[in-house]
Amino acid sequence: MKAGVAAYKKAAKLKPSAKGPHQALCRLLPGVGQREQALSHCKRWRAMERSPVAKRAADRMIARLSR
């Protein structure tokens, strides 16, 4: 999992306007104990997302991580 996290972090740095890496990091980082970073990526994903369904998924992740 750590290799995947590293790859997505690199992708997010290379193209910060891409929502995919932020979405992936939002979901992966809590599993490696990085809740605060995950929350930041969830918020970035939510801000870029156009799909109402995906926005709700991001909102659920943000709520879960904010507890």
FIMI-156998 format. One record per residue: residue number from 1; residue in one letter; chain; x, y, z of N, C-alpha, C in turn. Coordinates in steps of 0.02 Angstrom, whole numbers, plus 50000, padded with zeros to 5 digits. Layout:
FIMI-156998
<dovex><num>NUM</num><residu>a</residu><chaine>A</chaine><n_x>X</n_x><n_y>Y</n_y><n_z>Z</n_z><ca_x>X</ca_x><ca_y>Y</ca_y><ca_z>Z</ca_z><c_x>X</c_x><c_y>Y</c_y><c_z>Z</c_z></dovex>
...
This chain:
FIMI-156998
<dovex><num>1</num><residu>m</residu><chaine>A</chaine><n_x>50041</n_x><n_y>49941</n_y><n_z>50000</n_z><ca_x>50000</ca_x><ca_y>50000</ca_y><ca_z>50000</ca_z><c_x>50044</c_x><c_y>50063</c_y><c_z>50000</c_z></dovex>
<dovex><num>2</num><residu>k</residu><chaine>A</chaine><n_x>50100</n_x><n_y>50060</n_y><n_z>50034</n_z><ca_x>50143</ca_x><ca_y>50119</ca_y><ca_z>50038</ca_z><c_x>50170</c_x><c_y>50140</c_y><c_z>49970</c_z></dovex>
<dovex><num>3</num><residu>a</residu><chaine>A</chaine><n_x>50184</n_x><n_y>50091</n_y><n_z>49927</n_z><ca_x>50207</ca_x><ca_y>50107</ca_y><ca_z>49859</ca_z><c_x>50153</c_x><c_y>50143</c_y><c_z>49820</c_z></dovex>
<dovex><num>4</num><residu>g</residu><chaine>A</chaine><n_x>50091</n_x><n_y>50121</n_y><n_z>49829</n_z><ca_x>50035</ca_x><ca_y>50154</ca_y><ca_z>49796</ca_z><c_x>50025</c_x><c_y>50224</c_y><c_z>49820</c_z></dovex>
<dovex><num>5</num><residu>v</residu><chaine>A</chaine><n_x>50032</n_x><n_y>50234</n_y><n_z>49885</n_z><ca_x>50026</ca_x><ca_y>50301</ca_y><ca_z>49915</ca_z><c_x>50080</c_x><c_y>50346</c_y><c_z>49886</c_z></dovex>
<dovex><num>6</num><residu>a</residu><chaine>A</chaine><n_x>50141</n_x><n_y>50322</n_y><n_z>49883</n_z><ca_x>50196</ca_x><ca_y>50362</ca_y><ca_z>49857</ca_z><c_x>50184</c_x><c_y>50380</c_y><c_z>49783</c_z></dovex>
<dovex><num>7</num><residu>a</residu><chaine>A</chaine><n_x>50159</n_x><n_y>50333</n_y><n_z>49745</n_z><ca_x>50145</ca_x><ca_y>50347</ca_y><ca_z>49674</ca_z><c_x>50090</c_x><c_y>50400</c_y><c_z>49666</c_z></dovex>
<dovex><num>8</num><residu>y</residu><chaine>A</chaine><n_x>50037</n_x><n_y>50395</n_y><n_z>49706</n_z><ca_x>49983</ca_x><ca_y>50444</ca_y><ca_z>49701</ca_z><c_x>50006</c_x><c_y>50512</c_y><c_z>49727</c_z></dovex>
<dovex><num>9</num><residu>k</residu><chaine>A</chaine><n_x>50049</n_x><n_y>50514</n_y><n_z>49777</n_z><ca_x>50075</ca_x><ca_y>50578</ca_y><ca_z>49801</ca_z><c_x>50116</c_x><c_y>50611</c_y><c_z>49746</c_z></dovex>
<dovex><num>10</num><residu>k</residu><chaine>A</chaine><n_x>50156</n_x><n_y>50572</n_y><n_z>49712</n_z><ca_x>50196</ca_x><ca_y>50599</ca_y><ca_z>49657</ca_z><c_x>50151</c_x><c_y>50625</c_y><c_z>49601</c_z></dovex>
<dovex><num>11</num><residu>a</residu><chaine>A</chaine><n_x>50099</n_x><n_y>50587</n_y><n_z>49585</n_z><ca_x>50052</ca_x><ca_y>50608</ca_y><ca_z>49533</ca_z><c_x>50016</c_x><c_y>50673</c_y><c_z>49553</c_z></dovex>
<dovex><num>12</num><residu>a</residu><chaine>A</chaine><n_x>49998</n_x><n_y>50679</n_y><n_z>49616</n_z><ca_x>49964</ca_x><ca_y>50739</ca_y><ca_z>49640</ca_z><c_x>50010</c_x><c_y>50800</c_y><c_z>49636</c_z></dovex>
<dovex><num>13</num><residu>k</residu><chaine>A</chaine><n_x>50074</n_x><n_y>50790</n_y><n_z>49647</n_z><ca_x>50122</ca_x><ca_y>50845</ca_y><ca_z>49642</ca_z><c_x>50134</c_x><c_y>50864</c_y><c_z>49569</c_z></dovex>
<dovex><num>14</num><residu>l</residu><chaine>A</chaine><n_x>50137</n_x><n_y>50814</n_y><n_z>49525</n_z><ca_x>50150</ca_x><ca_y>50827</ca_y><ca_z>49455</ca_z><c_x>50092</c_x><c_y>50862</c_y><c_z>49421</c_z></dovex>
<dovex><num>15</num><residu>k</residu><chaine>A</chaine><n_x>50031</n_x><n_y>50844</n_y><n_z>49441</n_z><ca_x>49972</ca_x><ca_y>50875</ca_y><ca_z>49411</ca_z><c_x>49920</c_x><c_y>50887</c_y><c_z>49465</c_z></dovex>
<dovex><num>16</num><residu>p</residu><chaine>A</chaine><n_x>49928</n_x><n_y>50942</n_y><n_z>49503</n_z><ca_x>49883</ca_x><ca_y>50956</ca_y><ca_z>49558</ca_z><c_x>49810</c_x><c_y>50966</c_y><c_z>49537</c_z></dovex>
<dovex><num>17</num><residu>s</residu><chaine>A</chaine><n_x>49799</n_x><n_y>50982</n_y><n_z>49473</n_z><ca_x>49730</ca_x><ca_y>50993</ca_y><ca_z>49450</ca_z><c_x>49693</c_x><c_y>50929</c_y><c_z>49433</c_z></dovex>
<dovex><num>18</num><residu>a</residu><chaine>A</chaine><n_x>49727</n_x><n_y>50872</n_y><n_z>49437</n_z><ca_x>49695</ca_x><ca_y>50808</ca_y><ca_z>49423</ca_z><c_x>49661</c_x><c_y>50782</c_y><c_z>49486</c_z></dovex>
<dovex><num>19</num><residu>k</residu><chaine>A</chaine><n_x>49598</n_x><n_y>50765</n_y><n_z>49481</n_z><ca_x>49562</ca_x><ca_y>50744</ca_y><ca_z>49541</ca_z><c_x>49577</c_x><c_y>50671</c_y><c_z>49560</c_z></dovex>
<dovex><num>20</num><residu>g</residu><chaine>A</chaine><n_x>49595</n_x><n_y>50629</n_y><n_z>49513</n_z><ca_x>49607</ca_x><ca_y>50558</ca_y><ca_z>49526</ca_z><c_x>49656</c_x><c_y>50544</c_y><c_z>49583</c_z></dovex>
<dovex><num>21</num><residu>p</residu><chaine>A</chaine><n_x>49715</n_x><n_y>50575</n_y><n_z>49582</n_z><ca_x>49763</ca_x><ca_y>50561</ca_y><ca_z>49636</ca_z><c_x>49736</c_x><c_y>50584</c_y><c_z>49704</c_z></dovex>
<dovex><num>22</num><residu>h</residu><chaine>A</chaine><n_x>49700</n_x><n_y>50640</n_y><n_z>49706</n_z><ca_x>49672</ca_x><ca_y>50664</ca_y><ca_z>49770</ca_z><c_x>49618</c_x><c_y>50616</c_y><c_z>49795</c_z></dovex>
<dovex><num>23</num><residu>q</residu><chaine>A</chaine><n_x>49578</n_x><n_y>50590</n_y><n_z>49749</n_z><ca_x>49526</ca_x><ca_y>50542</ca_y><ca_z>49768</ca_z><c_x>49559</c_x><c_y>50479</c_y><c_z>49797</c_z></dovex>
<dovex><num>24</num><residu>a</residu><chaine>A</chaine><n_x>49609</n_x><n_y>50454</n_y><n_z>49764</n_z><ca_x>49643</ca_x><ca_y>50394</ca_y><ca_z>49787</ca_z><c_x>49676</c_x><c_y>50405</c_y><c_z>49855</c_z></dovex>
<dovex><num>25</num><residu>l</residu><chaine>A</chaine><n_x>49710</n_x><n_y>50461</n_y><n_z>49863</n_z><ca_x>49744</ca_x><ca_y>50476</ca_y><ca_z>49926</ca_z><c_x>49694</c_x><c_y>50486</c_y><c_z>49983</c_z></dovex>
<dovex><num>26</num><residu>c</residu><chaine>A</chaine><n_x>49637</n_x><n_y>50514</n_y><n_z>49967</n_z><ca_x>49583</ca_x><ca_y>50522</ca_y><ca_z>50016</ca_z><c_x>49564</c_x><c_y>50454</c_y><c_z>50045</c_z></dovex>
<dovex><num>27</num><residu>r</residu><chaine>A</chaine><n_x>49563</n_x><n_y>50404</n_y><n_z>50004</n_z><ca_x>49542</ca_x><ca_y>50337</ca_y><ca_z>50025</ca_z><c_x>49599</c_x><c_y>50295</c_y><c_z>50053</c_z></dovex>
<dovex><num>28</num><residu>l</residu><chaine>A</chaine><n_x>49660</n_x><n_y>50306</n_y><n_z>50029</n_z><ca_x>49717</ca_x><ca_y>50264</ca_y><ca_z>50050</ca_z><c_x>49751</c_x><c_y>50288</c_y><c_z>50114</c_z></dovex>
<dovex><num>29</num><residu>l</residu><chaine>A</chaine><n_x>49758</n_x><n_y>50353</n_y><n_z>50121</n_z><ca_x>49798</ca_x><ca_y>50379</ca_y><ca_z>50177</ca_z><c_x>49772</c_x><c_y>50361</c_y><c_z>50247</c_z></dovex>
<dovex><num>30</num><residu>p</residu><chaine>A</chaine><n_x>49707</n_x><n_y>50357</n_y><n_z>50258</n_z><ca_x>49686</ca_x><ca_y>50336</ca_y><ca_z>50326</ca_z><c_x>49712</c_x><c_y>50266</c_y><c_z>50344</c_z></dovex>
<dovex><num>31</num><residu>g</residu><chaine>A</chaine><n_x>49721</n_x><n_y>50223</n_y><n_z>50295</n_z><ca_x>49745</ca_x><ca_y>50156</ca_y><ca_z>50307</ca_z><c_x>49818</c_x><c_y>50152</c_y><c_z>50328</c_z></dovex>
<dovex><num>32</num><residu>v</residu><chaine>A</chaine><n_x>49854</n_x><n_y>50206</n_y><n_z>50315</n_z><ca_x>49925</ca_x><ca_y>50208</ca_y><ca_z>50336</ca_z><c_x>49935</c_x><c_y>50260</c_y><c_z>50391</c_z></dovex>
<dovex><num>33</num><residu>g</residu><chaine>A</chaine><n_x>49880</n_x><n_y>50279</n_y><n_z>50425</n_z><ca_x>49884</ca_x><ca_y>50323</ca_y><ca_z>50483</ca_z><c_x>49895</c_x><c_y>50397</c_y><c_z>50468</c_z></dovex>
<dovex><num>34</num><residu>q</residu><chaine>A</chaine><n_x>49876</n_x><n_y>50419</n_y><n_z>50409</n_z><ca_x>49885</ca_x><ca_y>50489</ca_y><ca_z>50390</ca_z><c_x>49818</c_x><c_y>50523</c_y><c_z>50379</c_z></dovex>
<dovex><num>35</num><residu>r</residu><chaine>A</chaine><n_x>49779</n_x><n_y>50527</n_y><n_z>50432</n_z><ca_x>49711</ca_x><ca_y>50555</ca_y><ca_z>50429</ca_z><c_x>49709</c_x><c_y>50627</c_y><c_z>50406</c_z></dovex>
<dovex><num>36</num><residu>e</residu><chaine>A</chaine><n_x>49752</n_x><n_y>50669</n_y><n_z>50435</n_z><ca_x>49752</ca_x><ca_y>50740</ca_y><ca_z>50418</ca_z><c_x>49767</c_x><c_y>50752</c_y><c_z>50344</c_z></dovex>
<dovex><num>37</num><residu>q</residu><chaine>A</chaine><n_x>49817</n_x><n_y>50716</n_y><n_z>50319</n_z><ca_x>49833</ca_x><ca_y>50722</ca_y><ca_z>50248</ca_z><c_x>49776</c_x><c_y>50696</c_y><c_z>50205</c_z></dovex>
<dovex><num>38</num><residu>a</residu><chaine>A</chaine><n_x>49745</n_x><n_y>50642</n_y><n_z>50228</n_z><ca_x>49688</ca_x><ca_y>50615</ca_y><ca_z>50191</ca_z><c_x>49631</c_x><c_y>50666</c_y><c_z>50188</c_z></dovex>
<dovex><num>39</num><residu>l</residu><chaine>A</chaine><n_x>49618</n_x><n_y>50699</n_y><n_z>50243</n_z><ca_x>49565</ca_x><ca_y>50749</ca_y><ca_z>50245</ca_z><c_x>49579</c_x><c_y>50805</c_y><c_z>50195</c_z></dovex>
<dovex><num>40</num><residu>s</residu><chaine>A</chaine><n_x>49641</n_x><n_y>50826</n_y><n_z>50192</n_z><ca_x>49661</ca_x><ca_y>50879</ca_y><ca_z>50145</ca_z><c_x>49648</c_x><c_y>50857</c_y><c_z>50073</c_z></dovex>
<dovex><num>41</num><residu>h</residu><chaine>A</chaine><n_x>49666</n_x><n_y>50795</n_y><n_z>50057</n_z><ca_x>49655</ca_x><ca_y>50770</ca_y><ca_z>49989</ca_z><c_x>49581</c_x><c_y>50760</c_y><c_z>49975</c_z></dovex>
<dovex><num>42</num><residu>c</residu><chaine>A</chaine><n_x>49543</n_x><n_y>50740</n_y><n_z>50025</n_z><ca_x>49470</ca_x><ca_y>50733</ca_y><ca_z>50016</ca_z><c_x>49439</c_x><c_y>50800</c_y><c_z>49998</c_z></dovex>
<dovex><num>43</num><residu>k</residu><chaine>A</chaine><n_x>49461</n_x><n_y>50852</n_y><n_z>50033</n_z><ca_x>49434</ca_x><ca_y>50918</ca_y><ca_z>50020</ca_z><c_x>49453</c_x><c_y>50943</c_y><c_z>49950</c_z></dovex>
<dovex><num>44</num><residu>r</residu><chaine>A</chaine><n_x>49514</n_x><n_y>50928</n_y><n_z>49929</n_z><ca_x>49535</ca_x><ca_y>50947</ca_y><ca_z>49861</ca_z><c_x>49494</c_x><c_y>50909</c_y><c_z>49809</c_z></dovex>
<dovex><num>45</num><residu>w</residu><chaine>A</chaine><n_x>49485</n_x><n_y>50844</n_y><n_z>49820</n_z><ca_x>49444</ca_x><ca_y>50804</ca_y><ca_z>49775</ca_z><c_x>49374</c_x><c_y>50831</c_y><c_z>49771</c_z></dovex>
<dovex><num>46</num><residu>r</residu><chaine>A</chaine><n_x>49344</n_x><n_y>50847</n_y><n_z>49829</n_z><ca_x>49275</ca_x><ca_y>50873</ca_y><ca_z>49832</ca_z><c_x>49269</c_x><c_y>50938</c_y><c_z>49792</c_z></dovex>
<dovex><num>47</num><residu>a</residu><chaine>A</chaine><n_x>49319</n_x><n_y>50982</n_y><n_z>49799</n_z><ca_x>49318</ca_x><ca_y>51046</ca_y><ca_z>49764</ca_z><c_x>49321</c_x><c_y>51038</c_y><c_z>49688</c_z></dovex>
<dovex><num>48</num><residu>m</residu><chaine>A</chaine><n_x>49355</n_x><n_y>50986</n_y><n_z>49664</n_z><ca_x>49363</ca_x><ca_y>50976</ca_y><ca_z>49592</ca_z><c_x>49308</c_x><c_y>50934</c_y><c_z>49561</c_z></dovex>
<dovex><num>49</num><residu>e</residu><chaine>A</chaine><n_x>49273</n_x><n_y>50897</n_y><n_z>49602</n_z><ca_x>49224</ca_x><ca_y>50848</ca_y><ca_z>49577</ca_z><c_x>49162</c_x><c_y>50882</c_y><c_z>49547</c_z></dovex>
<dovex><num>50</num><residu>r</residu><chaine>A</chaine><n_x>49138</n_x><n_y>50855</n_y><n_z>49492</n_z><ca_x>49078</ca_x><ca_y>50880</ca_y><ca_z>49459</ca_z><c_x>49017</c_x><c_y>50835</c_y><c_z>49471</c_z></dovex>
<dovex><num>51</num><residu>s</residu><chaine>A</chaine><n_x>49030</n_x><n_y>50772</n_y><n_z>49479</n_z><ca_x>48976</ca_x><ca_y>50724</ca_y><ca_z>49487</ca_z><c_x>48944</c_x><c_y>50730</c_y><c_z>49557</c_z></dovex>
<dovex><num>52</num><residu>p</residu><chaine>A</chaine><n_x>48878</n_x><n_y>50739</n_y><n_z>49560</n_z><ca_x>48844</ca_x><ca_y>50742</ca_y><ca_z>49625</ca_z><c_x>48854</c_x><c_y>50679</c_y><c_z>49667</c_z></dovex>
<dovex><num>53</num><residu>v</residu><chaine>A</chaine><n_x>48856</n_x><n_y>50621</n_y><n_z>49634</n_z><ca_x>48865</ca_x><ca_y>50558</ca_y><ca_z>49670</ca_z><c_x>48935</c_x><c_y>50556</c_y><c_z>49701</c_z></dovex>
<dovex><num>54</num><residu>a</residu><chaine>A</chaine><n_x>48985</n_x><n_y>50575</n_y><n_z>49663</n_z><ca_x>49054</ca_x><ca_y>50575</ca_y><ca_z>49688</ca_z><c_x>49063</c_x><c_y>50628</c_y><c_z>49742</c_z></dovex>
<dovex><num>55</num><residu>k</residu><chaine>A</chaine><n_x>49029</n_x><n_y>50685</n_y><n_z>49735</n_z><ca_x>49032</ca_x><ca_y>50737</ca_y><ca_z>49787</ca_z><c_x>49005</c_x><c_y>50710</c_y><c_z>49853</c_z></dovex>
<dovex><num>56</num><residu>r</residu><chaine>A</chaine><n_x>48951</n_x><n_y>50671</n_y><n_z>49850</n_z><ca_x>48923</ca_x><ca_y>50642</ca_y><ca_z>49911</ca_z><c_x>48972</c_x><c_y>50592</c_y><c_z>49942</c_z></dovex>
<dovex><num>57</num><residu>a</residu><chaine>A</chaine><n_x>49007</n_x><n_y>50554</n_y><n_z>49899</n_z><ca_x>49057</ca_x><ca_y>50507</ca_y><ca_z>49924</ca_z><c_x>49114</c_x><c_y>50545</c_y><c_z>49959</c_z></dovex>
<dovex><num>58</num><residu>a</residu><chaine>A</chaine><n_x>49135</n_x><n_y>50600</n_y><n_z>49929</n_z><ca_x>49187</ca_x><ca_y>50641</ca_y><ca_z>49960</ca_z><c_x>49162</c_x><c_y>50670</c_y><c_z>50026</c_z></dovex>
<dovex><num>59</num><residu>d</residu><chaine>A</chaine><n_x>49100</n_x><n_y>50693</n_y><n_z>50026</n_z><ca_x>49071</ca_x><ca_y>50720</ca_y><ca_z>50088</ca_z><c_x>49071</c_x><c_y>50668</c_y><c_z>50144</c_z></dovex>
<dovex><num>60</num><residu>r</residu><chaine>A</chaine><n_x>49054</n_x><n_y>50606</n_y><n_z>50127</n_z><ca_x>49053</ca_x><ca_y>50552</ca_y><ca_z>50177</ca_z><c_x>49124</c_x><c_y>50540</c_y><c_z>50205</c_z></dovex>
<dovex><num>61</num><residu>m</residu><chaine>A</chaine><n_x>49173</n_x><n_y>50540</n_y><n_z>50160</n_z><ca_x>49242</ca_x><ca_y>50530</ca_y><ca_z>50183</ca_z><c_x>49265</c_x><c_y>50588</c_y><c_z>50227</c_z></dovex>
<dovex><num>62</num><residu>i</residu><chaine>A</chaine><n_x>49247</n_x><n_y>50649</n_y><n_z>50208</n_z><ca_x>49266</ca_x><ca_y>50707</ca_y><ca_z>50248</ca_z><c_x>49234</c_x><c_y>50703</c_y><c_z>50316</c_z></dovex>
<dovex><num>63</num><residu>a</residu><chaine>A</chaine><n_x>49170</n_x><n_y>50685</n_y><n_z>50319</n_z><ca_x>49135</ca_x><ca_y>50678</ca_y><ca_z>50383</ca_z><c_x>49168</c_x><c_y>50624</c_y><c_z>50426</c_z></dovex>
<dovex><num>64</num><residu>r</residu><chaine>A</chaine><n_x>49185</n_x><n_y>50568</n_y><n_z>50396</n_z><ca_x>49216</ca_x><ca_y>50513</ca_y><ca_z>50433</ca_z><c_x>49284</c_x><c_y>50533</c_y><c_z>50461</c_z></dovex>
<dovex><num>65</num><residu>l</residu><chaine>A</chaine><n_x>49323</n_x><n_y>50569</n_y><n_z>50421</n_z><ca_x>49389</ca_x><ca_y>50589</ca_y><ca_z>50442</ca_z><c_x>49389</c_x><c_y>50647</c_y><c_z>50492</c_z></dovex>
<dovex><num>66</num><residu>s</residu><chaine>A</chaine><n_x>49334</n_x><n_y>50684</n_y><n_z>50493</n_z><ca_x>49329</ca_x><ca_y>50743</ca_y><ca_z>50537</ca_z><c_x>49308</c_x><c_y>50725</c_y><c_z>50608</c_z></dovex>
<dovex><num>67</num><residu>r</residu><chaine>A</chaine><n_x>49290</n_x><n_y>50664</n_y><n_z>50620</n_z><ca_x>49267</ca_x><ca_y>50643</ca_y><ca_z>50687</ca_z><c_x>49323</c_x><c_y>50642</c_y><c_z>50736</c_z></dovex>
